[in-house]
Amino acid sequence: MIRPRVLIVEDSPAMRHLLNMAAKRNADVTEAPDGLAALKVLAQDRFDLMFVDLNMPILDGMKLIKRVREDPALTDTRICVITTESSQATEEQARSLGADFFLRKPIHRRDVEAVLAHAFGTSG
């Protein structure tokens, strides 16, 4: 069985580590510290799922989601937003841009495993 490929786009090293530890059991994981770095990775490689923080320097998550959804080569990539923002409007905006999943921080291993299970039918 081919393992899903996951790209974690998060500026916090601690949160990247948490996401990596939670996802690596069921997926091959690559990390990027911001949206611009993620675009560079995506220009070279393809991923099945991206975890995208909204509040990042250089290129924020909303702009990254928009750029990913505008790229025909990335249409099959699923996107899970991760954020501290609690407003329904933020979630609606992210989903309108093309986010498939939405997690509010603090995030726990079981949250990441639930997204993976939903996206790929894996068990947590």
C-alpha positions as CSV (number, residue, x, y, z in Angstrom):
1,M,0.0,0.0,0.0
2,I,1.3,3.4,-0.9
3,R,1.4,5.8,2.1
4,P,-0.2,9.2,1.8
5,R,2.1,12.1,1.5
6,V,1.5,15.0,3.8
7,L,3.0,18.6,3.7
8,I,2.9,20.5,7.0
9,V,3.0,24.3,6.5
10,E,3.4,25.9,9.9
11,D,5.7,28.7,11.2
12,S,5.9,27.3,14.8
13,P,8.6,24.6,15.2
14,A,6.7,23.2,18.1
15,M,3.4,22.9,16.2
16,R,5.3,21.4,13.1
17,H,6.8,18.8,15.4
18,L,3.4,17.9,17.0
19,L,1.8,17.6,13.6
20,N,4.7,15.6,12.2
21,M,4.6,13.2,15.2
22,A,0.8,12.7,14.8
23,A,0.9,12.2,11.1
24,K,4.0,10.1,10.5
25,R,2.4,6.9,11.8
26,N,0.1,6.9,8.7
27,A,1.8,9.1,6.2
28,D,5.1,10.3,4.8
29,V,5.6,13.9,6.1
30,T,7.4,16.9,4.7
31,E,7.5,20.3,6.5
32,A,7.6,23.9,5.3
33,P,8.0,26.9,7.7
34,D,5.8,29.3,5.7
35,G,3.6,29.6,2.6
36,L,6.4,30.7,0.2
37,A,8.6,27.7,1.3
38,A,5.6,25.5,0.7
39,L,5.1,26.8,-2.8
40,K,8.8,25.9,-3.5
41,V,8.2,22.4,-2.2
42,L,5.0,22.0,-4.2
43,A,6.8,23.1,-7.4
44,Q,9.1,20.0,-7.0
45,D,6.7,17.4,-5.5
46,R,3.1,16.4,-5.0
47,F,1.2,15.7,-1.8
48,D,-2.1,14.1,-0.9
49,L,-2.8,16.4,2.1
50,M,-1.5,19.7,3.4
51,F,-1.9,21.0,6.9
52,V,-1.8,24.8,6.5
53,D,-1.6,27.3,9.3
54,L,-3.4,30.6,8.5
55,N,-1.2,33.1,10.4
56,M,2.3,32.8,9.0
57,P,4.9,35.4,7.9
58,I,5.9,35.9,4.2
59,L,2.8,34.2,2.7
60,D,-0.2,33.4,4.9
61,G,-2.4,30.4,4.8
62,M,-5.3,32.0,3.0
63,K,-3.1,33.2,0.2
64,L,-1.4,29.8,0.0
65,I,-4.7,28.0,-0.2
66,K,-5.8,30.3,-3.0
67,R,-2.5,29.7,-4.9
68,V,-2.7,26.0,-4.5
69,R,-6.3,25.9,-5.7
70,E,-5.4,28.0,-8.8
71,D,-2.8,25.4,-9.8
72,P,-4.3,22.7,-12.0
73,A,-1.5,20.3,-11.0
74,L,-2.6,20.5,-7.3
75,T,-6.4,20.0,-7.7
76,D,-6.3,16.6,-5.9
77,T,-4.4,17.9,-2.9
78,R,-6.6,18.1,0.2
79,I,-6.1,21.0,2.6
80,C,-6.6,21.0,6.3
81,V,-6.5,24.5,7.9
82,I,-5.0,24.8,11.4
83,T,-5.5,28.1,13.2
84,T,-6.1,29.8,16.6
85,E,-8.8,31.9,15.0
86,S,-12.2,31.0,16.3
87,S,-14.6,32.9,14.0
88,Q,-17.0,31.1,11.8
89,A,-16.3,33.7,9.1
90,T,-12.6,32.6,9.0
91,E,-13.7,29.0,8.6
92,E,-16.1,30.0,5.8
93,Q,-13.5,32.0,4.0
94,A,-11.0,29.1,4.2
95,R,-13.6,26.7,2.9
96,S,-14.6,29.0,0.1
97,L,-11.0,29.2,-1.0
98,G,-10.8,25.4,-1.1
99,A,-10.0,24.1,2.4
100,D,-11.4,20.6,2.9
101,F,-10.9,20.4,6.7
102,F,-10.6,22.9,9.5
103,L,-9.0,22.4,12.9
104,R,-8.8,25.0,15.7
105,K,-5.8,25.1,18.0
106,P,-4.9,23.7,20.4
107,I,-4.7,20.6,18.2
108,H,-4.1,17.1,19.6
109,R,-2.9,13.9,18.0
110,R,-6.4,12.5,17.8
111,D,-7.5,15.6,15.7
112,V,-4.7,15.0,13.2
113,E,-5.4,11.2,13.1
114,A,-9.1,11.9,12.5
115,V,-8.3,14.1,9.5
116,L,-6.0,11.5,8.1
117,A,-8.7,8.8,8.7
118,H,-11.3,10.9,7.0
119,A,-9.1,11.8,4.1
120,F,-7.5,8.4,3.5
121,G,-9.6,5.8,5.4
122,T,-6.7,5.0,7.7
123,S,-7.1,4.1,11.3
124,G,-5.7,6.3,14.1
